[in-house]
Amino acid sequence: MAFRALRAKHLRWLGIACGIAAVLATVPLVMGFWGALHPAFDALSHFRIHLAVLIAALAVPVIFMRGWRMIGLMAMALAVASVAATLNMLNPASQAQAQAAASGADGARYRLLQMNLRFDNATPKAVLSLIGRSNADIVTLNEVSAKWQEELGFIKGAYPYQVICQARARVGGVAILSRRPFMHPATASCHERGSLATASVVLGDRAINVAALHLGWPWPFGQHAQVERARPTLEKLGKTTILAGDFNATPWSETVRRVREAGAFSLPQAVGPTWLARPLPDALRRTVGLPIDHVMVKGDLEVHSLARQDDAGSDHLPVLIEFSLLPQNESGEAVLASN
């Protein structure tokens, strides 16, 4: 009897500890919704789903405790509401994409592969092999270090049109590689200290703008300031543009909202988790990692698919988008290659 009483006492204290932990975890969860007020709050928003799952798990035993049941139910309700609100933020873009896919005309399809190479990736052959298998017309790359600039020389024949940006940081800059010619090669350029590249790529008898972006880490680092410095370039991008990159920010964050607003972009669909610290397994990255690699679009584009690709030695998963150009309307910006 004494053992049972001691065990019951320990279980109750464990339940109380879970209740206190659940309540404490609601603080950063709620603060993450205030990202527009300060970059520190926005940094917390990236872990919103993880915090919500943690709170829900902690609340389960609390719900069955006398005197603590209401606290457990409130914590559970907050967790569920947070996840629902976050998913609802992503739904409008998905619905709009579904409508565009239903109304779009059939035509030539193109592919763009986005990948953070990882500046010190020890398996460059795996990366080059993946690029070849993807059959991508355009490739956007992040963390193109000096080492990677040498490796990319091996595929110069397949992707003769290139803009590779230098960066002071040892992780390197960004790059755009293309099988298709640049509309105006001289205007393919680098911006924001090598973290943003732009080019106009000819697809058939039209041209689209392509941009590669690599944002730094969230607060206390300078991610928000970097977005503001890149804003003038993003605002000047043409009507039909694909922007791809490692944003180091989740799709529901204030950082991503500001990038979307600056360029009038939409997120076609949620691609899922793409990053997890090494050397954790790829399967874990695909389930509990952070979704921080994005492809944004605007203008006369119909997105057919957007999916993560195989691991190639980076701490980020590549993302492949397949798209086509919608019929040009009278107010469109599509450009004839003959011009």
Summary of the structure (lengths in Angstrom):
residues: 339
radius of gyration: 22.9
end to end distance: 90.5
largest distance: 90.6
contacts: 1150
relative contact order: 0.13
helix: 44%
strand: 23%
